[in-house]
């Protein structure tokens, strides 16, 4: 069988495969899948937006307990080797700061 004959046989089987009703069925299935994804996206973005915003805010704030202070460490001559000094870490997100310059200065005074 020559290459031309193989191509001719493949063309006829390709024509059987690409019948118009199969193309329409494929497009309908593709359209339904797109419609399902679009409805789900609309549901998540519009109808459930408040729920997702609350979850995002809860996710961005983390609270954790620190172990209690252990006390001052002294050497045998009662010289202080280590003592506990309270320290704080403050993280500021620029997007959450107020636009008002006076309120901004008040926040900076409070944390300094």
N, C-alpha and C positions, 0 to 999 in steps of 0.2 A: 504494500500500500504506500503510495507516494505521499509527500507532505501536502500536496494540493488536495488529495482525497481526504486526508485527515482533517484539514481545515474545513472542507465542505461538510463533513460529518459533524464537526464541532459547531459549525454555524447553524445547522438544523437543530441540534440539541440546545444551542443557545437561544434560538427563536422559541423553542418549546418552553424553555425556562422563563423567558421574559414576555409572557403573555400579558395583555393589558390588565386582566383582572388581578394578576399577581402583583403588578406594579401598584394598582389602586389599593389592594389589601395592605401592601407594605407601607404605603403613604398614610393610610388610615391608622395603622398600628403606630407609626412614628408620630403622627399627630396626636393620638391618644396619650402616648407617653409624654410628649411635650406638654399637653394639657394638664396631666396629673402633676408634673413637676411645677408648672406655673401656678396651679391652685395651691400646692403645698407651700411654695415660696410666698404667695400672697398671704396665706394663713400665718406663716411665721413672722413675716415682716410687718403686717398691718394689724391683724386681729390679735396676735399674741405678743405684740411689741412690749407692752408694759411688763409682762412676766419676764421677758428676756432682759430688759433693762435692769430689773430688780436683781436677777441672777448675776448679771455682769457687775453690778455694784457690790453685791455680797462677795463676789469672787475677787474684787480688787482690794478689799479690806481684810486684813489678817490680824487676828489677835492671838497672842501666845503668852504663856506664863513663864516668867523668869524664876530660876531658883532663888531662894531667900539668901540674904547676906550671910557670909560665913564668919565674919569677925576679923579683927586685926591679927596679923601674924607677927610674932615677936621672936627674936633670937634669944640665946641664953642670957644675954646681958640686958634684956628688956628694951632692945633697940627695935623700932618698928621696921619690919622687912616689907610688909605689904598691908595696905588698908583698903577698905572698900569705899569707893567714891561713886556716887550715883552719876550715871551718864544717860543721855537721851539721844535718840536718832530721830530727826524730823525729815520727812520726805514731802516735798511740795510738788504738786503737778500744776504746771503753768496754766493748763486749760481750766482748772478749778478755781483759780484766783479771781477776785473781783476786778472789774474794770475801773472802779473808782480809786483814784490815787490815795485819798485819805484812808479808805478802808484797807488798802494795801499796806500803807505805812503802819497802821494799827496792828495788823497781823505781824509785820516784821518786828515791831516793838515787843509784842507778846512773846515771840519765840526767841528773841535775843537775850 
